[in-house]
Amino acid sequence: MRKLFDAIRNIGFRRGPDRVLGGISGGLAELTGLNVWLVRLLVLASFLLPVLGIGAYLVAWVLTPWQDGSIPLEQVFGGRLEQ
């Protein structure tokens, strides 16, 4: 499992520092260079497709590292809390 979480960290995508809930939209905005509010609107629009939008957001939420590199799913399994 450690290799999986290290590979996720090496992608370079992080939750954005400008976050309202989980920071996924902020991270996407930072990655793409788009306005954070535009990305938030697009994410909310994706929720109209319940399985795809909400499901993808939840998967991204548990797998996307915070700014410090910690991953929520990894913490559930008792992994790397220190930095």
VOFI-859764 format. One line per field, with one value per atom (N, C-alpha, C, O): residue number from 1; residue in one letter; atom name; x, y, z. Coordinates in Angstrom, 1 decimal. Layout:
VOFI-859764
k: NUM, ...
r: A, ...
a: CA, ...
px: X, ...
py: Y, ...
pz: Z, ...
This chain:
VOFI-859764
k: 1, 1, 1, 1, 2, 2, 2, 2, 3, 3, 3, 3, 4, 4, 4, 4, 5, 5, 5, 5, 6, 6, 6, 6, 7, 7, 7, 7, 8, 8, 8, 8, 9, 9, 9, 9, 10, 10, 10, 10, 11, 11, 11, 11, 12, 12, 12, 12, 13, 13, 13, 13, 14, 14, 14, 14, 15, 15, 15, 15, 16, 16, 16, 16, 17, 17, 17, 17, 18, 18, 18, 18, 19, 19, 19, 19, 20, 20, 20, 20, 21, 21, 21, 21, 22, 22, 22, 22, 23, 23, 23, 23, 24, 24, 24, 24, 25, 25, 25, 25, 26, 26, 26, 26, 27, 27, 27, 27, 28, 28, 28, 28, 29, 29, 29, 29, 30, 30, 30, 30, 31, 31, 31, 31, 32, 32, 32, 32, 33, 33, 33, 33, 34, 34, 34, 34, 35, 35, 35, 35, 36, 36, 36, 36, 37, 37, 37, 37, 38, 38, 38, 38, 39, 39, 39, 39, 40, 40, 40, 40, 41, 41, 41, 41, 42, 42, 42, 42, 43, 43, 43, 43, 44, 44, 44, 44, 45, 45, 45, 45, 46, 46, 46, 46, 47, 47, 47, 47, 48, 48, 48, 48, 49, 49, 49, 49, 50, 50, 50, 50, 51, 51, 51, 51, 52, 52, 52, 52, 53, 53, 53, 53, 54, 54, 54, 54, 55, 55, 55, 55, 56, 56, 56, 56, 57, 57, 57, 57, 58, 58, 58, 58, 59, 59, 59, 59, 60, 60, 60, 60, 61, 61, 61, 61, 62, 62, 62, 62, 63, 63, 63, 63, 64, 64, 64, 64, 65, 65, 65, 65, 66, 66, 66, 66, 67, 67, 67, 67, 68, 68, 68, 68, 69, 69, 69, 69, 70, 70, 70, 70, 71, 71, 71, 71, 72, 72, 72, 72, 73, 73, 73, 73, 74, 74, 74, 74, 75, 75, 75, 75, 76, 76, 76, 76, 77, 77, 77, 77, 78, 78, 78, 78, 79, 79, 79, 79, 80, 80, 80, 80, 81, 81, 81, 81, 82, 82, 82, 82, 83, 83, 83, 83
r: M, M, M, M, R, R, R, R, K, K, K, K, L, L, L, L, F, F, F, F, D, D, D, D, A, A, A, A, I, I, I, I, R, R, R, R, N, N, N, N, I, I, I, I, G, G, G, G, F, F, F, F, R, R, R, R, R, R, R, R, G, G, G, G, P, P, P, P, D, D, D, D, R, R, R, R, V, V, V, V, L, L, L, L, G, G, G, G, G, G, G, G, I, I, I, I, S, S, S, S, G, G, G, G, G, G, G, G, L, L, L, L, A, A, A, A, E, E, E, E, L, L, L, L, T, T, T, T, G, G, G, G, L, L, L, L, N, N, N, N, V, V, V, V, W, W, W, W, L, L, L, L, V, V, V, V, R, R, R, R, L, L, L, L, L, L, L, L, V, V, V, V, L, L, L, L, A, A, A, A, S, S, S, S, F, F, F, F, L, L, L, L, L, L, L, L, P, P, P, P, V, V, V, V, L, L, L, L, G, G, G, G, I, I, I, I, G, G, G, G, A, A, A, A, Y, Y, Y, Y, L, L, L, L, V, V, V, V, A, A, A, A, W, W, W, W, V, V, V, V, L, L, L, L, T, T, T, T, P, P, P, P, W, W, W, W, Q, Q, Q, Q, D, D, D, D, G, G, G, G, S, S, S, S, I, I, I, I, P, P, P, P, L, L, L, L, E, E, E, E, Q, Q, Q, Q, V, V, V, V, F, F, F, F, G, G, G, G, G, G, G, G, R, R, R, R, L, L, L, L, E, E, E, E, Q, Q, Q, Q
a: N, CA, C, O, N, CA, C, O, N, CA, C, O, N, CA, C, O, N, CA, C, O, N, CA, C, O, N, CA, C, O, N, CA, C, O, N, CA, C, O, N, CA, C, O, N, CA, C, O, N, CA, C, O, N, CA, C, O, N, CA, C, O, N, CA, C, O, N, CA, C, O, N, CA, C, O, N, CA, C, O, N, CA, C, O, N, CA, C, O, N, CA, C, O, N, CA, C, O, N, CA, C, O, N, CA, C, O, N, CA, C, O, N, CA, C, O, N, CA, C, O, N, CA, C, O, N, CA, C, O, N, CA, C, O, N, CA, C, O, N, CA, C, O, N, CA, C, O, N, CA, C, O, N, CA, C, O, N, CA, C, O, N, CA, C, O, N, CA, C, O, N, CA, C, O, N, CA, C, O, N, CA, C, O, N, CA, C, O, N, CA, C, O, N, CA, C, O, N, CA, C, O, N, CA, C, O, N, CA, C, O, N, CA, C, O, N, CA, C, O, N, CA, C, O, N, CA, C, O, N, CA, C, O, N, CA, C, O, N, CA, C, O, N, CA, C, O, N, CA, C, O, N, CA, C, O, N, CA, C, O, N, CA, C, O, N, CA, C, O, N, CA, C, O, N, CA, C, O, N, CA, C, O, N, CA, C, O, N, CA, C, O, N, CA, C, O, N, CA, C, O, N, CA, C, O, N, CA, C, O, N, CA, C, O, N, CA, C, O, N, CA, C, O, N, CA, C, O, N, CA, C, O, N, CA, C, O, N, CA, C, O, N, CA, C, O, N, CA, C, O, N, CA, C, O, N, CA, C, O, N, CA, C, O, N, CA, C, O, N, CA, C, O
px: 0.8, 0.0, 0.9, 0.5, 2.0, 2.9, 3.3, 3.4, 3.6, 4.0, 2.8, 3.1, 1.6, 0.5, 0.4, 0.2, 0.4, 0.3, 1.5, 1.3, 2.7, 3.8, 3.7, 4.1, 3.1, 2.9, 1.9, 2.0, 0.8, -0.2, 0.5, 0.2, 1.3, 2.0, 2.9, 3.1, 3.6, 4.5, 3.8, 4.5, 2.5, 1.8, 1.9, 1.9, 1.9, 2.1, 0.8, 0.8, -0.3, -1.6, -1.9, -1.8, -2.2, -2.5, -3.9, -4.3, -4.5, -5.6, -5.2, -4.1, -6.1, -5.7, -5.7, -6.5, -4.9, -4.9, -6.1, -6.5, -6.7, -8.0, -9.1, -9.7, -9.6, -10.6, -11.8, -11.8, -13.0, -14.2, -14.6, -14.9, -14.6, -14.8, -13.6, -12.8, -13.4, -12.3, -11.0, -10.0, -11.1, -10.0, -9.7, -8.7, -10.6, -10.4, -10.5, -9.7, -11.5, -11.7, -10.5, -10.1, -10.1, -8.9, -7.7, -6.9, -7.5, -6.4, -6.5, -5.5, -7.7, -7.9, -7.7, -7.1, -8.1, -7.9, -6.5, -6.0, -5.7, -4.3, -3.6, -2.7, -4.0, -3.3, -3.6, -2.7, -4.8, -5.2, -5.0, -5.0, -4.9, -4.8, -6.1, -6.1, -7.2, -8.5, -8.9, -8.3, -9.9, -10.4, -11.1, -11.8, -10.8, -11.3, -12.8, -13.4, -13.5, -14.9, -15.5, -16.6, -14.9, -15.3, -15.2, -16.1, -14.1, -13.9, -14.9, -15.5, -15.2, -16.2, -17.6, -18.3, -17.9, -19.2, -19.2, -20.3, -18.1, -18.1, -18.2, -18.9, -17.6, -17.7, -19.1, -19.7, -19.8, -21.2, -22.1, -23.0, -21.8, -22.6, -22.4, -23.3, -21.2, -21.0, -21.8, -22.0, -22.2, -23.0, -24.4, -25.2, -24.8, -26.1, -26.0, -27.1, -24.9, -24.7, -24.3, -23.1, -25.2, -25.0, -23.8, -22.9, -23.8, -22.8, -21.5, -20.5, -21.4, -20.2, -19.6, -18.5, -20.5, -20.0, -19.6, -18.5, -20.6, -20.4, -19.4, -18.5, -19.5, -18.6, -17.2, -16.2, -16.9, -15.6, -15.0, -13.9, -15.9, -15.4, -15.0, -14.0, -15.8, -15.5, -14.2, -13.3, -14.0, -12.7, -11.6, -10.5, -11.7, -10.7, -10.4, -9.3, -11.5, -11.3, -10.4, -9.6, -10.7, -9.9, -8.5, -7.7, -8.3, -6.9, -6.1, -4.8, -6.6, -5.8, -5.1, -5.7, -3.8, -3.0, -3.3, -3.6, -3.2, -3.3, -2.0, -1.1, -1.9, -0.7, 0.6, 1.7, 0.4, 1.5, 1.9, 2.8, 1.1, 1.4, 0.7, 0.8, -0.1, -0.9, -2.1, -2.7, -2.4, -3.6, -4.6, -4.3, -5.9, -6.9, -7.0, -7.1, -7.1, -7.2, -6.0, -6.2, -4.8, -3.6, -3.7, -3.3, -4.3, -4.4, -5.4, -5.3, -6.4, -7.4, -6.7, -7.1, -5.8, -5.0, -3.9, -3.1, -3.8, -2.7, -1.4, -0.3, -1.4, -0.1, 0.3, -0.4, 1.4, 2.1, 1.3, 0.6, 1.4, 0.7, 1.8, 1.4, 3.0, 4.1, 4.6, 4.5, 5.2, 5.8, 7.3, 7.9
py: -1.2, 0.0, 1.3, 2.3, 1.2, 2.4, 2.8, 4.1, 1.9, 2.3, 3.0, 4.0, 2.6, 3.3, 4.7, 5.6, 4.9, 6.3, 7.1, 8.3, 6.6, 7.3, 7.7, 8.8, 6.8, 7.1, 8.3, 9.1, 8.2, 9.3, 10.6, 11.7, 10.6, 11.9, 12.4, 13.6, 11.5, 11.9, 12.5, 13.1, 12.3, 12.9, 14.5, 15.2, 15.0, 16.4, 17.1, 18.3, 16.5, 17.1, 17.2, 16.2, 18.4, 18.6, 19.3, 20.0, 19.2, 20.0, 21.4, 21.7, 22.3, 23.7, 24.3, 24.0, 25.3, 26.0, 26.9, 27.2, 27.3, 28.0, 27.1, 26.8, 26.5, 25.5, 25.9, 26.7, 25.4, 25.6, 24.3, 24.4, 23.2, 21.9, 21.0, 21.1, 20.3, 19.3, 19.8, 19.2, 20.9, 21.5, 20.9, 21.3, 20.0, 19.4, 20.4, 20.5, 21.3, 22.3, 23.3, 23.7, 23.6, 24.5, 23.9, 24.6, 22.6, 22.0, 21.9, 22.1, 21.6, 21.6, 22.9, 23.1, 24.0, 25.3, 25.7, 26.3, 25.3, 25.6, 24.8, 25.4, 23.6, 22.8, 23.3, 23.3, 23.7, 24.1, 25.6, 26.0, 26.4, 27.8, 28.5, 29.7, 27.8, 28.4, 29.1, 28.9, 30.0, 30.6, 29.6, 28.7, 29.7, 28.7, 28.6, 27.6, 29.8, 29.8, 29.1, 28.5, 29.3, 28.6, 27.1, 26.3, 26.6, 25.2, 24.7, 23.6, 25.4, 25.0, 24.9, 24.0, 25.8, 25.7, 24.5, 23.8, 24.2, 23.0, 21.7, 20.7, 21.7, 20.5, 20.4, 19.3, 21.5, 21.4, 20.9, 20.2, 21.4, 20.9, 19.4, 18.8, 18.9, 17.5, 16.7, 15.5, 17.3, 16.6, 16.3, 15.5, 16.9, 16.6, 15.1, 14.5, 14.6, 13.2, 12.5, 12.3, 12.0, 11.6, 10.6, 10.8, 9.5, 8.5, 9.0, 8.9, 9.6, 10.1, 11.3, 11.3, 12.3, 13.6, 13.4, 13.6, 12.9, 12.7, 11.6, 11.7, 10.5, 9.3, 9.7, 9.4, 10.5, 10.9, 11.9, 11.8, 12.7, 13.7, 12.9, 13.3, 11.9, 11.2, 10.4, 10.4, 9.8, 9.1, 10.1, 9.8, 11.2, 12.2, 12.7, 12.9, 12.8, 13.3, 12.4, 12.8, 11.1, 10.1, 9.9, 9.4, 10.2, 9.9, 11.1, 10.9, 12.3, 13.5, 13.9, 14.1, 14.1, 14.6, 16.0, 16.8, 16.3, 17.6, 18.3, 17.7, 19.6, 20.3, 19.7, 19.9, 19.1, 18.5, 17.1, 16.5, 16.6, 15.3, 14.1, 13.0, 14.4, 13.3, 13.0, 13.9, 11.7, 11.3, 10.6, 9.8, 11.1, 10.6, 9.1, 8.5, 8.4, 7.0, 6.3, 5.3, 6.8, 6.3, 6.4, 5.5, 7.5, 7.7, 6.7, 6.2, 6.3, 5.3, 4.0, 3.3, 3.7, 2.4, 2.5, 1.6, 3.6, 3.8, 4.2, 4.0, 4.8, 5.1, 6.6, 7.3, 7.0, 8.2, 9.4, 10.1, 9.7, 10.9, 12.0, 13.2, 11.7, 12.6, 13.1, 12.4, 14.2, 14.7, 15.1, 15.5
pz: 0.0, 0.0, 0.0, -0.6, 0.6, 0.7, -0.7, -0.9, -1.6, -2.9, -3.6, -4.4, -3.4, -4.0, -3.5, -4.3, -2.2, -1.7, -2.1, -2.3, -2.1, -2.6, -4.1, -4.5, -4.9, -6.3, -6.4, -7.3, -5.6, -5.6, -5.3, -5.9, -4.2, -3.9, -5.0, -5.2, -5.7, -6.8, -8.0, -8.8, -8.1, -9.2, -9.1, -10.1, -7.9, -7.7, -7.5, -7.2, -7.6, -7.4, -5.9, -5.2, -5.3, -3.9, -3.8, -4.7, -2.7, -2.4, -2.3, -1.8, -2.9, -2.9, -1.5, -0.7, -1.3, -0.1, 0.1, 1.2, -1.0, -1.0, -1.1, -2.2, 0.1, 0.0, 0.8, 1.8, 0.4, 1.1, 1.8, 3.0, 1.1, 1.8, 1.8, 2.8, 0.8, 0.8, 0.1, 0.2, -0.7, -1.4, -2.7, -3.4, -3.2, -4.5, -5.6, -6.5, -5.5, -6.6, -6.6, -7.6, -5.4, -5.3, -5.9, -6.5, -5.7, -6.3, -7.8, -8.5, -8.3, -9.7, -10.3, -11.4, -9.7, -10.2, -10.2, -11.2, -9.2, -9.2, -10.3, -10.9, -10.5, -11.5, -12.9, -13.7, -13.2, -14.5, -14.8, -15.9, -13.7, -13.9, -14.1, -14.4, -13.8, -14.0, -12.7, -11.6, -12.7, -11.6, -10.6, -11.1, -9.3, -8.4, -8.4, -8.2, -8.5, -8.5, -9.7, -9.6, -10.9, -12.1, -11.9, -12.3, -11.3, -11.1, -10.1, -10.3, -9.1, -8.1, -8.8, -8.5, -9.6, -10.4, -11.2, -11.3, -11.9, -12.7, -11.9, -12.3, -10.7, -9.8, -9.4, -9.4, -9.0, -8.6, -9.7, -9.5, -10.9, -12.1, -12.3, -12.7, -12.0, -12.1, -11.2, -11.4, -10.1, -9.1, -9.6, -9.0, -10.7, -11.4, -11.9, -12.2, -12.1, -12.5, -11.2, -11.0, -10.4, -9.0, -8.9, -8.1, -9.6, -9.4, -9.9, -9.2, -11.1, -11.6, -10.8, -10.4, -10.6, -10.0, -8.5, -8.1, -7.7, -6.3, -6.0, -5.2, -6.8, -6.6, -6.9, -6.2, -8.0, -8.4, -7.3, -7.0, -6.8, -5.8, -4.5, -3.9, -4.1, -2.9, -3.1, -2.2, -4.3, -4.5, -4.5, -3.9, -5.1, -5.1, -3.7, -3.4, -2.9, -1.5, -0.7, 0.1, -0.8, 0.0, -0.5, 0.2, -1.8, -2.4, -2.6, -2.8, -2.5, -2.8, -1.6, -0.5, -1.7, -0.5, -0.1, -1.0, 1.2, 1.7, 1.3, 0.8, 1.6, 1.3, 2.0, 1.5, 3.1, 3.9, 3.4, 3.9, 2.4, 1.8, 2.4, 1.9, 3.5, 4.1, 3.3, 2.7, 3.2, 2.4, 3.3, 4.1, 3.3, 4.2, 4.3, 5.4, 3.1, 3.1, 3.8, 4.4, 3.6, 4.2, 5.7, 6.4, 6.2, 7.6, 8.2, 9.3, 7.4, 7.9, 8.1, 9.0, 7.3, 7.4, 8.4, 8.5, 9.1, 10.1, 9.5, 10.2, 8.3, 7.7, 8.1, 8.7, 7.6, 7.7, 8.1, 7.3, 9.4, 10.0, 10.1, 10.1, 10.4, 10.6, 9.2, 8.2, 9.2, 8.0, 8.2, 7.2
